[in-house]
């Protein structure tokens, strides 16, 4: 199954939390009991370094629900190139899951529009 696409906005220096439900093609939740996941944000796809790490935790395995959080501490004080407070910096991310057999799949990917932090 191809990775889903989900774009979102992130305020640098603030906590960001959301949930996703992993479903099949007809909307039935996929049991993710025992799965692990990791998510990363990069400013450019070609970057070798990660700008921020997303905490991804299975919240309800049988219902296919992941809990994703990006704590303020993960983004505070990191350099972003922006000339105005209301300019968003476009970054990319993906979330990769590992099932109980050790197989890895990309769950989500997309664009993160980051609102730069002024106060640190």
C-alpha positions as CSV (number, residue, x, y, z in Angstrom):
1,X,0.0,0.0,0.0
2,X,1.4,3.4,-0.9
3,X,2.0,6.0,1.8
4,X,-0.8,8.4,2.5
5,X,-0.3,12.1,1.9
6,X,-1.2,14.5,4.7
7,X,0.1,18.1,4.8
8,X,-0.1,20.1,8.0
9,X,1.1,23.3,9.7
10,X,3.4,23.5,12.7
11,X,4.2,26.4,15.0
12,X,7.9,26.4,15.9
13,X,8.4,26.3,19.6
14,X,4.9,25.0,20.4
15,X,3.6,21.5,21.1
16,X,1.9,19.8,18.2
17,X,-0.3,16.7,18.7
18,X,-2.5,14.7,16.4
19,X,-3.9,11.2,15.8
20,X,-4.2,9.1,12.7
21,X,-6.1,6.0,12.0
22,X,-4.4,3.4,9.7
23,X,-7.1,1.9,7.5
24,X,-7.4,-0.3,4.4
25,X,-8.9,0.9,1.1
26,X,-12.5,0.7,2.3
27,X,-11.9,2.4,5.6
28,X,-11.6,-0.6,7.9
29,X,-9.0,-0.1,10.6
30,X,-5.8,-2.2,10.3
31,X,-4.7,-3.8,13.6
32,X,-1.3,-2.3,14.5
33,X,-0.8,-4.1,17.8
34,X,2.9,-4.5,18.3
35,X,3.9,-2.1,15.5
36,X,6.5,0.6,16.1
37,X,6.9,3.8,14.2
38,X,9.2,6.8,13.7
39,X,8.7,10.1,12.0
40,X,11.1,12.8,10.9
41,X,11.0,16.3,9.5
42,X,13.7,17.7,7.1
43,X,13.8,21.2,5.7
44,X,14.6,19.7,2.3
45,X,14.2,16.2,0.9
46,X,17.9,16.1,0.0
47,X,19.0,17.1,3.6
48,X,21.1,14.4,5.3
49,X,20.2,15.8,8.8
50,X,16.9,15.7,10.5
51,X,15.4,19.0,11.6
52,X,12.9,17.5,14.1
53,X,11.8,14.1,15.3
54,X,8.2,13.1,15.7
55,X,7.2,10.9,18.5
56,X,4.9,8.2,17.1
57,X,3.2,5.8,19.5
58,X,0.5,3.1,18.9
59,X,-2.4,4.4,21.0
60,X,-5.0,1.7,20.2
61,X,-3.6,-1.2,18.2
62,X,-6.9,-3.0,17.2
63,X,-8.4,0.3,16.1
64,X,-5.3,1.2,14.0
65,X,-4.7,4.5,15.9
66,X,-1.3,6.2,16.2
67,X,-0.7,9.2,18.4
68,X,1.8,11.7,16.9
69,X,3.5,14.4,18.9
70,X,6.1,17.0,18.2
71,X,7.1,18.6,21.5
72,X,8.0,22.3,21.6
73,X,11.5,21.3,22.8
74,X,12.1,19.5,19.4
75,X,11.7,22.7,17.4
76,X,12.6,25.6,19.7
77,X,15.7,27.6,18.8
78,X,16.4,25.8,15.5
79,X,17.3,28.0,12.6
80,X,14.7,28.7,9.9
81,X,15.3,31.0,7.0
82,X,12.4,33.5,6.9
83,X,12.3,37.2,6.5
84,X,8.9,37.9,8.0
85,X,6.9,36.5,10.9
86,X,4.0,35.4,8.7
87,X,6.2,33.6,6.2
88,X,5.9,29.8,6.5
89,X,8.9,27.7,5.9
90,X,8.1,24.6,3.8
91,X,9.6,21.3,5.0
92,X,9.0,17.6,4.3
93,X,8.3,14.7,6.6
94,X,7.4,11.0,6.6
95,X,6.3,8.4,9.1
96,X,7.6,4.9,8.8
97,X,6.1,1.9,10.6
98,X,7.6,-1.5,11.3
99,X,5.1,-4.4,11.7
100,X,5.6,-7.4,14.0
101,X,7.5,-9.4,11.3
102,X,10.0,-6.6,10.9
103,X,8.7,-5.3,7.6
104,X,8.9,-1.5,7.1
105,X,6.3,0.6,5.4
106,X,5.9,4.3,4.9
107,X,2.6,5.3,6.5
108,X,2.4,9.0,5.7
109,X,4.4,11.7,4.0
110,X,3.9,15.2,3.0
111,X,4.7,18.9,3.6
112,X,4.9,20.7,6.9
113,X,4.4,24.4,6.7
114,X,6.4,25.8,9.7
115,X,5.5,29.1,11.3
116,X,8.9,30.5,12.5
117,X,9.4,31.3,16.2
118,X,10.5,34.7,17.2
119,X,10.6,34.4,21.0
120,X,13.0,31.8,22.3
